[in-house]
Amino acid sequence: MTTAFDFTANDIDGQPQSLSDYAGKVLLVVNVASKCGFTPQYSGLEQLWRTYRDRGLVVLGFPCDQFGHQEPGDEAEIKNFCSLSYDVDFPLFAKIDVNGKQAHPLWQWLKDEKGGFLGIDAIKWNFTKFLVGRDGKVIKRYAPTDTPESLAKDIEAALG
């Protein structure tokens, strides 16, 4: 049985990061972008991370440039933007695809586990979010319009 902890992705500095390092934690996995109308959600994601990390939440940001070319920068530019603009401290990963033949295996799996609106698996836009339980299984998928603040109740429940 596959779980989120079976995957590896390169971090924002290009180093392989095994998600097994987060085993037993609750994950909020998000495809992010620096030039999107939803970009201010970085503030809310960082607040969730700061509020709940001591209880076991890890926010994982995956930059993606598949929607309106809203993540044009390289990893160094993305990291700098997130740090300077939103004081982001949660783990960021290297830019990936979330849809199509080149989609990262983690994102293929997330979409297979929880389809989107009307059962369509494809990620529709930046800031789609997946809440993953301590067991590595997907609990819920959220639309880009679902604000980080609106997830607090579900996160609290997942943290136990």
DAQUI-V510291 format. One record per run of one state. SS is the DSSP state (~ for helix, > for strand, _ for the rest). FROM is the first residue (numbers start at 1). TO is the last residue. If there is no record, write none. Layout:
# DAQUI-V510291
ss=SS from=FROM to=TO
ss=SS from=FROM to=TO
This chain:
# DAQUI-V510291
ss=_ from=1 to=3
ss=~ from=4 to=6
ss=_ from=7 to=7
ss=> from=8 to=11
ss=_ from=12 to=15
ss=> from=16 to=18
ss=~ from=19 to=22
ss=_ from=23 to=25
ss=> from=26 to=32
ss=_ from=33 to=40
ss=~ from=41 to=55
ss=_ from=56 to=56
ss=> from=57 to=64
ss=_ from=65 to=74
ss=~ from=75 to=86
ss=_ from=87 to=90
ss=> from=91 to=97
ss=_ from=98 to=102
ss=> from=103 to=103
ss=_ from=104 to=104
ss=~ from=105 to=113
ss=_ from=114 to=116
ss=~ from=117 to=119
ss=_ from=120 to=128
ss=> from=129 to=132
ss=_ from=133 to=137
ss=> from=138 to=142
ss=_ from=143 to=147
ss=~ from=148 to=159
ss=_ from=160 to=160
